[in-house]
Amino acid sequence: MPTLKNAAGGPSAGPDVRDVVTGVIADIRANGDDAVRKYSAKFDNWSPESFRLSPQQIDEIVATVPSGVIDDIKTVQANVRTFAQHQRDSMHDFEVETQPGVHLGQKHLPIVASGAYVPGGRYPLTASAHMTVVTAKVAGVERVTACTPPLRGQIPPATIAALHLAGADEIFVLGGVQAVAAMALGTDSVGRVDLIAGPGNAYVAEAKRQLFGEVGIDLFAGPTEILIVADESADPFIVAVDLLSQAEHGPDSPAVLITTSSALAQRVIEHVEAILPGMPTNDMAGPAWRDHGEVHVVSSLDEAYALADTYASEHVQILTAEPRLALSAMRHYGALFLGEGTCVSYGDKAIGTNHVLPTRGAARYTGGLWVGKYLRTVTYQEVTSESASASLGELCGRAARVELFEGHARSGDVRAAKYGGAPLPWSPLASL
């Protein structure tokens, strides 16, 4: 039976991971491509003549992918693109005249270059290509550099097809810390980017953490999480299947059920324990359920929603008679999945919303990856009225002197004096 403990938090990377990442970054900072090649050979046994795929190589690789897979990739990417475009359309540039002659404006400018990290190693994770490349392109990013590791020593065709169809401008078969550091720092062969997005293992996550500041990142990511709120109307078999759908991400992925029905709780546990032995990904899902699974029985849905909010979970699935009540009842989550017809796996693989979401309680202060992450919201100001500038100059002078910022005050003073406001309270000759 799963233990009853709060799994919303989680430890940061251990010292071994931190030390390895620190050393790799320092080496790549000093030695560029030579260090990248060294670590790719060491960690991935991968050292091709060029990590970057040529257009001809990409065409040849994509041609090997079954047409049905290509069609599905295009369909999913169309879903992601549609939702991202609606997000972009919701963000408006504007200019307002706040008082006569004072014009203030806001613009959303895309970053110039972004990096998309698509993990691999065990499985071809095409969905991350959709989320990190399509979204960036909808935002208007000029250059998207994509990196993905080899899959069991081979180029992953489906992932390359997904990256290409999503609109990646450069595709590198390169993984791990070496890929993240190369994109963040820039080398002779890998152009420096402004922001890196995409999930990865503990080493990738730690590399993003250490390089944050030199480069923007999407999120500080942890293990995938699922939390289900269910009442007596829920189907316990579906609840069990959905919990395990996310537990298979890794042995440290929390899978939490909060329910108002003790009978449902018991049935879910029984279904999970019956399903796990025959599950192909039991090596991941089994330990996740054993060590990070939780089942809570509460007295009311209000209590369920309140408890769920304390987790601020990445994925919150609502399996109740009236699932849309959660939209007003809950505040802390990465994404909500409402009703039996919806599941977290839709969000991960197909439906169109972005699956790069906050974990480890970060949903208390941030949302997930979206088109706005690739945009910089900037402002501009223009004062065209002399009387308005004079008035602002007097106000600026008073406000700045409260803070003892005499230089700021004088910038306001000179405009006030020039445009008909108060005369200078100080002598220009005194500063010569």
Summary of the structure (lengths in Angstrom):
residues: 432
radius of gyration: 26.4
end to end distance: 80.6
largest distance: 88.5
contacts: 1483
relative contact order: 0.13
helix: 49%
strand: 17%
